Amino acid sequence: MIKKIFYFAILAAVCHGILYPQELNKTGNSNYIELKNRKILYGDIKFRQDRLDNTVISYNDTLQISLYDINNINNERGYFTVYQKVNQSGSDYKIENTLLRRIRNSRLQLYSIYNPFKTDNSNSYDYFSKNDSTIQEVNYQSLTKSLDDNQASMNILYQYNFFNKLAFKLLFVGLSTAVYGMLSTRTEAKYIQYFGITLSVGSVVSYFIKKNKLNNAIDIYNK
């Protein structure tokens, strides 16, 4: 019985060495996976697709790991994190694992949504984290809470909010006025219609003015 236990222990150690040969020795190896249980696996890390075309991680060509079990990935393509986005439909919740590539590591760490099987991935500011804290989506609400210690960034965010509201109001009033002018029998109806169209065009201008304000606020903060 003791011999069987001894042989089983040796077999388990050998199997562990085959699957996780560099887990305990990370010297000189920058490729790794950090799992949800905080275990770090060092070795050859590649992106693969399973039979359902879901992204999985190949570890040393011997093991496939679901994104659901992973926190972070580092390989020759860059540094990645797995963001679990909760989508709500009525009373049902669905967790979507989104792969993010870090495009800047500064005061704010910036992430872009990444598809390993596309060649045209952008460097858009999709998500961010501050001081390695919780990852958040880049939007006005989250940035106003995170950038409140930099007045220059906050001023840019206030401009974004102003032009965002202005674009909505101009579009609403412009369309309403244009429709009224089209349906009206008044002699000046044509001018009312033109005025409404002008306001609608103004909403487009306001939209493009505010479009890059969030990115500008982030760039100022990261200087």
N, C-alpha and C positions, 0 to 999 in steps of 0.2 A: 504494500500500500504506500509506504514511504517513497519507494522508488518511482511509483506512478506519479505521485505528487511532484517529485523532483523533476522528472522528465517533462511534465506538463508546464512547470515553471520555466524550464529552459526553452520549450517551444513557444510560450507566450512572449518571452523576452526576444526571441529571434523574430517572431512576427511583428512585434512592436518596432524592432529595429529596421525591418523592411519597409513598413508603412510610414514611420516617422523617424528617419535616420538622422535628421538634423534638428530635432525639436529641442534638444538640450545643449546643442552647440551652435550658436548663431554667429560665431566669429567670422567676419568677412562675407556673410550671406545677407543680402538686403531683400531677398524675396521671401515673403511670409504671408500666412493667413492668421488673423486673430479671430478665434471662434467666439460664439456667444458665451461659452463657459470660461472665457478668458485664456484658454489654452492657445499657445502660439506654435504654429507649425512652419518650420523653415524648409525650403526646398524649391522644386520647380513648379511654378504657379502659372496655369494657363486657363483661358476662357474657353468653355465648350458649350454645346447645346445638347440637351437630352432629347429623347424621342418626341417630346411634346414641344420642342423648340424653346424650352425654358433655358435661361442662362445658368450654368453650373460651373464650378471651379474644379479643374483637374489638378490634383496634387501628386507630383512625382509620377504621373502617368499610371498610378495604381489605385487612386481613390477619387471619386467624384463627390463634391460637397455642395449641398444646396445653399443658395444665398440666404435662405431662412436661418441657417445655422452660423452665419458669418457676420462679424462686426466690420472688420477692415481687411484690406488686401493691399499688398505692395509687391509689384513686379516691374519688369522692364518697361511697361506701358505707363507706369505712374503709381500714385497712391489713390486708393478707392475706399469708399465706405458704402455700406448698405443701409439705405434709409427705408424704414418701414412706414409707408404712407397708409393711413386708415381712410378708406372710402366708405361713406355711409349712404345707403339707399333705403329710405324708410327706417325700419327698426333693425335692418340687417347691416352688419359691418363686414367689410372685406379688407384684408391686409395685403397691400401690394409692395413687394420688395423692389425698390428702385436703386439701381447701381449709379453712384455718383463718383465723378473723378475730381480730385482736388486740383484746381487750376491756380490757386494762390494761397500761400501759407504766410499770413501776416497778422495784424491785429484782428482782422476778420479773416477766417479761413473761408475761401470761396469754392463752391462746388458747381459742376455742370452735369446735367443728366448725360449718361454715357451708354452707348450701345456698342459692345465689343465687336459686333459683326457689321458695323457700318464704317465707311472711310471718311465720312463728312461730319463727324461730331464737332459741334461748335464749342466755344469757350464762353457761353452765355452765363450770366450770373443767375443761377436758378435757386441755389440754397447757400446758406452761410452758417457759420458758428462763431461765437466769440469766446476767446480763451479756451478753446476745445470743449465748450459746453454743448448743450443740446443743439442739434442741427435744426434750422428753421427755414421756411420758404422765404425767398426775397419778395417782400411786399411792404406796403407803407406801414401797416400796423406793427409788424415785427421789427422793422428798422427803427421806428420812432422809440421803441422801448430799448433797443440795443445801442443806438448811437447818441443817446441823450447826454453823454459826457463830452460831446464835440459840437460846439455851437455852429460851426461852419457847415457841418453835415446836416444839422437840424434845419438850418436856413434853406438848404436845397430841398429838403423833404417838405417844408412848408410851401415852397414854390410848386412842388409836384402836386400837393393836395389842392392848391388853389387852381392850377390849370386843369386838374382832373375834374373838379367840380364845375369849372367854367365850361369845359368841353361838353359835359352832360347837359348843362342848362342851355347852352347855345343850340345843341342838337334838338332838344325837346322843343324849345320855343321856335326855332327855325322851321322844323317840320310842321308844327302846328300852324304857324303863320302861313307857310307855303300852301298847305292844304286849304286853309281858310280862303286864301286868295284865289285858289283854283275854283272853289265852290261858290264864291261870293258873286253877286250880281252888281255890286257897287262899281262906279266908274273907275275908281282907283284900284280895283281888284288886281290888275296886272302888276302894279307897283308893290302892292302888299305881297304878292307872290314872289317877286324878285327879291324883296327884302328878306323874306323867309329863307330863300335859297342862299342868300348872302350869309345869314346867320349860321346856316348849316355848314357852309364852307368854313366859317370861322371856327366851328367846333373841331373840324379836322386839323386846322392849324394849331389849335390849343392842344390837341392830342399829341401831335408831333413835337411840340415844345416840351411837354411833360414826359415824353416817352423815355428819355435817357436820364431823367433826374435821379432815379433810384440808383443807377450805376454811378452817377457822378457823386452822390452822397457817400457811397461806399468807397470810391477811389480817394476822396478827400480824407475820409477817416483812416485809410490805410497808408497815408503819406507819412 
